[in-house]
Amino acid sequence: MTSGAAVTEASRCLYCYDAPCIRACPTGIDIPTFIHQIRSGNLEGSAKTILAENIMGGTCARACPTEVLCEEACVLNKGEDKPIQIGDLQRHAVDHLIEQTHAGAPHPFQRAAATGRSIAVVGAGPAGLAFAHRAAMLGHDITVYESRPKPGGLNEYGLAEYKMVDDFAQREVAFLLGIGGIKIRHGRALGEDIQLEALRQAYDVVFIGIGLGGAARLAIAGEELDGVEDALSFIETLRQTKPKSKTPVGRTVVVIGGGNTAIDAAIQAKKLGAESVTLVYRRGEDAMSATGFERNLARLNDVQIRLWSRPSAIEGNGRVESIVFEKTALNGGRLQGTGEVYRLPADHVLKAIGQKLRPMGLDGLAAENGKIQIGPDYRTSLDGVYAGGDCVSTGEDLTVQAVEDGKRAAEAVHQALAAQSVERV
C-alpha cells in the first residue's frame, strides 16, 4: 500500500467497541487502535501496537489467512460487504518500522533487568523465536538450538517465495534478534546433536518449538519413484535456490492435497514454467483447508483443481509417468471410493497431505493424537519443559497461532521462575 491508500483504507474503520476483529486474531492484536494510528499518521506507534502482541506481524501480514480470521469478523462485511484490508494495513505499518530499525533507528523493545536465568529453546521457527523474544524482553538469557543453517522455520523454508520476497523472513528475524539476549546455534538437531535431558540439566527451562517435521505418506504403490516429493521439500528447494529459475520442475505437475501448502506448491510450479499443473483433492471444495482467496489465486495462475478424487497408484519406469485416481463420494458421512478410476499424466508429483511429529529426542514426553501433550500453561509432562507451536494442539497450525503459543509460554515460564525465586527467599 502507498501511504495515501493506507490512510484512505484506515479511514473506513469504525473503531468498534469490543471489536470482533480482535477476538478473531489468535494473538489478540488491538486492530482498531493500530488502524487509527495509521489514519493519524503514527506509523511507528501502529507497528508497535501490532508487534507488542505479534512480534512476527510482518510475516503474518503476508501469509496469515486474514480473510477467514480478522477480516471475516469485520462488521463492515454486514454493511458495505467489503471488510477493512487489515492484513495489508498491518504489513504497511510493520514494514515501515522494520525498515526504520534496520536503518539505525532504536529498537522499539527493550529488555528488562537481567534475571540471571537461562532458557534453551529448541527450534528457531515462529513459536521458538516468539518465545525467545518475549523471554529475552522479560530479562532471561536465551539460547536457541536450530537444526537448519537459517532461522525462521516454515517462514524461511515452507512459505511460497512469492509471499516472502526480498528475503523478508531473514530481515524479520534480524529485527526480532535486535532486542538482544538471544543466541542461535545452528546445526543442532534434537536427538542427534543435542539431547533433551542434557538441556534440562544445563538450563533453568527448556522450550520445545520443533513444529511437525515429518511428512505424511500416501502409502500407495509408486510413491518411491523419482519425481515424487513432498510439497514442502519442493518449496524449501525453491526458497534456497538462486536464481529461482534453477529449481527443477516438471512439465506436467500433479499436486495432491487441499491446504495452503498444496496451493503454494501448485502456483510455484506454474510460475517456474510447468506447462500443466493440476491440484487434486479427495473431497469437495468446501472441505479444503485452503481459503477461498488461495483457491481463486491458484485458478488465476492457471492451476486446474480436481475434486472428489484420491490417489491409488503412481506409475512409471524408474520415474513417475502417470498417477491413478479413484473417484470418491460421501456415504453416510464417510468418504469412500466409488470404484471409478482415471489416470493423469505426470512427470512431477508433489504431496501436500500434512505433516506429523518426529519423535526423535522426545523421550519421556507424553504425546496425544500425534502431538506433544501440554497443560494450560504450556508445561509438558517433564518438569521444566514447555512446548508450543505446531508440535502441540492449541489451534490451527498457523504461523499466527505458533507466535501466540511462544508468547504465552514465555509469560508462563517467567511467572514460574519468579515464583521459584520467591520460594528460595
Secondary structure, DSSP 8 states (H G I E B T S, - for coil): --HHHHHHHHTT----TT-HHHHHSTT---HHHHHHHHHTT-HHHHHHHHHTT-TTHHHHHHHS-GGGTHHHH-THHHHTS----HHHHHHHHHHHHHHHHHTT---S----S----EEEEE--SHHHHHHHHHHHHTT-EEEEEESSSSS-THHHHTS-GGGSTTTHHHHHHHHHHTTS-EEEEES--BTTTB-HHHHHHHSSEEEE-----EE-----BTTTSBTEEEHHHHHHHHHH-SSGGGS---SEEEEE-SSHHHHHHHHHHHHTT-SEEEEE-SS-GGG-SS-HHHHHHHHHTT-EEE-SEEEEEEEESSBEEEEEEEEEEEETTEEEEEEEEEEEE-SEEEE-S-EE---TT-TT--EETTEE---TTSB-SSTTEEE-STTB-SSSS-HHHHHHHHHHHHHHHHHHHHHHHHHH-
